[in-house]
Amino acid sequence: MKKLSPISGFSKLSKKEKIDFLKNHLVTDMDAKTLESFWHANPDLQKILDEFSENTITNFPLPMGLVPNLMINKQLYCVPMVIEESSVVAACANSAKFWLNRGGYKTEVIGTSKIGHVHFKMQTTADELNEFFHDNKDKLLNSTLPITEKMEKRGGGIRSLRLVDKTKELENYYQLELEVETCDAMGANFINSILEHIGKHFGVLLEGSQVGGRESYEVIMAILSNYTPNCIVRAQVSCSVEDLNDPSLGMSGEDFARRIKTAVDIARADTYRATTHNKGIFNGVDAVILATGNDFRAVEACGHTYAARDGVYRGLTRCDIRDGEFKFWIDLPLAVGTVGGLTKLHPLSSLALDILGNPSASRLMEIVATVGLAQNFGALRSLVTTGIQKGHMKMHLMNILNQLGAGKEECEKAKNYFEKETVSFNGVRDFIENIRED
């Protein structure tokens, strides 16, 4: 690797010039045709893909798989998932099959509003500022009508606006907290536009007032929060403990239920386990979020914050066994959209939504939460029965074989052999080498 020097105007270079820079300064033995081989054959579509990001040089494909037989509220779904780990899709599909004849998954959207803040500092007393805010609140809200009018016609708009005193946390620090309904849009740009307007107009209203004066009012920032504790969906499964009896489990339904509950309780009690427990949930959640063109970083950040809402990071799922009934559920904050952003602009995200029946944002919340719950059930089922590695490594067998350059016949022999053997990289490598020696 050559020593790099600063470069100016990089974003103005053409894609070919950016690749030349890469080849000349970082990967001298790189074949530019490798990058070009991932470009879309349709130049108009490639232009759209390039403009999704900045300084693009190529596309980075990920597999898009399907989970069939996912029963949600007595309706059957085939769910697209974008993820590079085959065991995730397989585990979700197995969970969907397991619950298909046990009543399926049931969901309920508990809330759909999102939150944003105008963060500002002002040298005044909280009482004086609070009185001024309440006297001018209606003026402040009415001033946003040009921005919110269209959203209100769709049933959305501002749900509440309040002044929050944060001076105990930071000197002279206050918030204007906005709660908004954005219907089928994720609504980030909409919320931010309202917040920026409110921040400016509040300053206008302060001019000539006796509350510290306009000159003492300083907006630090106006931005939505990706923490959405009022935008919640619940997904659950339940059945009698007796109905959990299944030959594939290798134990009674009663023992299986008890072990699942204990595993869930451990994730509620131990942060180390909770982190991996929740990571497994987001294996499924992120895959659907990606497939539908939504923001998986925002969804994950919110979910992990929610997991620590009582001051201790805990597992997101819950389990209960009472009067012979097994119940397993998740409450998950999800801010998603089915209009705007990439949802229609990216052809595969548009297709994913078509596959799901073009759901509303609320319905997509239900689907995503169900996949997260199914993913968690699949992982726990493996953990408390056969162990995670048996199934996990079998799903990675093809990756190992491809890495070793195994041919078609070698792959078939390896798949047959490892049906009853533990899969490991060294084990597969030795098996392939023995075949080649023979």
C-alpha positions, -999 to 999 in steps of 0.1 A, spaced: 0 0 0 14 34 -11 15 63 13 -15 85 7 -15 122 3 -47 144 7 -68 148 -24 -92 176 -31 -122 175 -54 -126 137 -51 -164 138 -53 -161 157 -86 -141 129 -103 -160 105 -126 -165 69 -115 -137 58 -138 -114 84 -123 -122 73 -88 -114 37 -98 -81 49 -113 -73 66 -81 -80 34 -62 -57 14 -86 -29 40 -86 -28 46 -48 -43 17 -29 -47 -16 -48 -22 -15 -76 -29 -51 -87 -66 -45 -89 -85 -54 -121 -110 -27 -127 -131 -51 -146 -139 -68 -113 -157 -37 -102 -173 -31 -135 -187 -67 -135 -210 -56 -107 -224 -26 -125 -260 -30 -137 -264 -36 -174 -291 -9 -175 -272 24 -174 -303 43 -163 -308 20 -133 -271 21 -125 -273 59 -124 -301 56 -98 -280 32 -78 -249 55 -80 -270 84 -67 -281 65 -36 -247 72 -21 -216 93 -26 -183 86 -44 -196 53 -56 -174 30 -76 -196 -2 -79 -225 -21 -64 -222 -45 -34 -247 -73 -39 -263 -92 -11 -286 -122 -15 -323 -117 -12 -341 -148 1 -377 -157 10 -393 -170 41 -425 -188 32 -454 -199 54 -453 -170 79 -488 -168 94 -496 -134 109 -531 -128 122 -544 -157 101 -529 -143 69 -501 -161 52 -470 -141 41 -439 -149 21 -413 -125 35 -382 -112 16 -350 -110 36 -317 -94 25 -288 -109 45 -255 -127 38 -260 -154 64 -280 -184 52 -287 -198 87 -308 -167 95 -333 -173 67 -333 -210 74 -340 -205 111 -368 -180 104 -384 -204 79 -382 -233 104 -399 -211 130 -426 -201 106 -433 -238 98 -432 -247 135 -459 -222 144 -480 -226 112 -501 -253 128 -500 -239 163 -521 -208 156 -494 -187 139 -482 -153 150 -505 -126 164 -496 -89 163 -508 -56 176 -496 -21 168 -496 -2 201 -486 32 189 -472 49 158 -461 84 167 -425 97 164 -406 123 184 -382 151 176 -367 180 195 -356 216 192 -326 217 215 -320 252 227 -302 272 255 -317 303 271 -309 324 302 -342 325 320 -361 308 347 -380 277 339 -413 291 353 -411 323 331 -403 303 300 -430 278 307 -456 305 311 -445 321 278 -446 288 260 -482 281 271 -493 316 261 -478 312 227 -482 275 220 -512 279 197 -494 305 176 -464 282 173 -486 253 162 -506 274 137 -475 286 121 -466 251 110 -499 246 90 -483 252 56 -459 223 64 -484 199 80 -515 205 59 -510 177 34 -500 152 61 -531 162 82 -553 154 52 -539 118 53 -546 115 90 -512 125 103 -496 157 117 -486 171 150 -499 152 180 -483 172 208 -458 199 215 -443 205 250 -415 224 267 -390 202 285 -368 216 312 -334 200 310 -315 225 331 -306 199 358 -287 180 331 -271 210 314 -271 247 323 -297 268 305 -307 238 284 -344 233 273 -362 213 246 -393 218 225 -405 182 222 -427 174 192 -447 142 188 -458 135 152 -479 110 132 -464 104 98 -488 77 84 -471 55 59 -440 76 56 -410 71 79 -412 109 81 -377 120 90 -376 149 65 -411 160 74 -404 160 111 -371 179 107 -388 205 86 -414 212 113 -387 213 140 -365 237 121 -395 260 115 -406 258 152 -371 266 164 -370 298 142 -406 309 149 -402 305 187 -373 329 185 -395 353 165 -422 351 192 -396 358 219 -387 392 203 -398 420 226 -408 396 254 -397 399 289 -385 362 290 -348 366 288 -351 385 255 -346 372 220 -309 377 222 -305 350 249 -323 323 229 -299 300 210 -311 270 190 -283 244 191 -301 220 168 -335 208 156 -337 171 148 -359 141 151 -350 113 175 -345 77 163 -357 66 197 -394 60 192 -409 46 224 -444 56 213 -441 38 180 -445 2 193 -456 -31 179 -462 -64 197 -458 -98 181 -465 -131 200 -471 -168 197 -489 -190 222 -502 -225 226 -507 -252 252 -475 -267 265 -488 -301 254 -490 -287 218 -452 -281 219 -445 -318 218 -425 -324 187 -402 -353 178 -376 -329 163 -370 -314 198 -357 -345 214 -375 -337 246 -410 -333 260 -430 -301 253 -429 -293 290 -391 -295 291 -388 -275 259 -411 -247 272 -393 -246 305 -359 -244 288 -370 -216 264 -384 -196 293 -352 -200 313 -332 -189 283 -354 -158 278 -351 -151 316 -313 -153 314 -313 -127 286 -334 -105 308 -310 -109 337 -275 -110 321 -262 -82 298 -237 -104 281 -264 -129 270 -289 -101 263 -265 -85 237 -262 -118 217 -299 -125 222 -309 -92 207 -284 -94 179 -302 -126 168 -335 -107 168 -320 -80 146 -306 -106 123 -342 -110 112 -354 -75 117 -325 -59 97 -330 -83 68 -366 -73 62 -358 -36 69 -330 -38 42 -352 -56 17 -379 -29 20 -356 0 16 -358 12 52 -331 24 76 -317 -5 96 -293 16 115 -321 37 129 -342 7 137 -313 -10 155 -303 21 175 -339 25 187 -342 -12 196 -311 -13 216 -320 19 234 -354 5 242 -337 -27 256 -319 -5 281 -349 18 290 -349 8 327 -312 15 330 -301 -21 324 -296 -36 289 -320 -66 287 -333 -91 261 -362 -78 241 -384 -109 241 -404 -122 270 -418 -157 279 -444 -169 303 -458 -203 312 -491 -202 332 -519 -228 336 -504 -251 310 -502 -223 284 -469 -212 267 -466 -176 256 -437 -159 239 -437 -123 227 -418 -92 218 -426 -54 221 -405 -36 196 -402 1 187 -402 4 149 -402 35 128 -407 24 92 -421 37 60 -437 22 28 -437 55 8 -408 78 1 -371 72 4 -358 41 -13 -390 21 -9 -402 28 -44 -370 41 -60 -350 10 -55 -365 -17 -78 -359 -46 -54 -373 -27 -24 -404 -20 -45 -406 -56 -54 -402 -66 -18 -432 -45 -8 -451 -60 -37 -443 -95 -24 -457 -84 10 -489 -71 -6 -479 -34 -5 -485 -31 33 -491 1 52 -464 12 75 -483 -3 105 -486 -36 87 -449 -36 79 -442 -30 116 -462 -62 123 -443 -82 97 -409 -70 108 -416 -76 145 -429 -111 137 -397 -120 118 -376 -107 148 -396 -130 171 -394 -159 148 -357 -154 145 -353 -154 182 -374 -185 186 -354 -203 160 -321 -194 178 -334 -204 212 -348 -236 199 -314 -246 187 -296 -234 218 -317 -253 243 -319 -285 222 -291 -295 198 -268 -265 204 -263 -236 179 -233 -250 161 -248 -281 146 -273 -263 124 -253 -231 121 -222 -247 106 -242 -269 82 -256 -238 67 -220 -225 63 -209 -257 46 -213 -243 11 -194 -211 20 -165 -233 31 -167 -255 0 -166 -224 -22 -137 -210 -3 -118 -243 -9 -127 -243 -46 -146 -276 -45 -162 -288 -77 -198 -300 -81 -191 -337 -74 -169 -328 -44 -197 -306 -30 -223 -334 -33 -200 -358 -15 -193 -333 12 -230 -325 17 -238 -362 21 -209 -369 44 -215 -339 67 -252 -348 71 -241 -368 101 -208 -351 110 -199 -318 127 -190 -291 102 -158 -272 107 -134 -255 83 -106 -279 91 -129 -309 88 -142 -299 54 -107 -291 42 -94 -325 53 -124 -342 36 -119 -325 3 -81 -331 4 -87 -369 10 -111 -370 -19 -85 -354 -42 -58 -378 -30 -80 -408 -38 
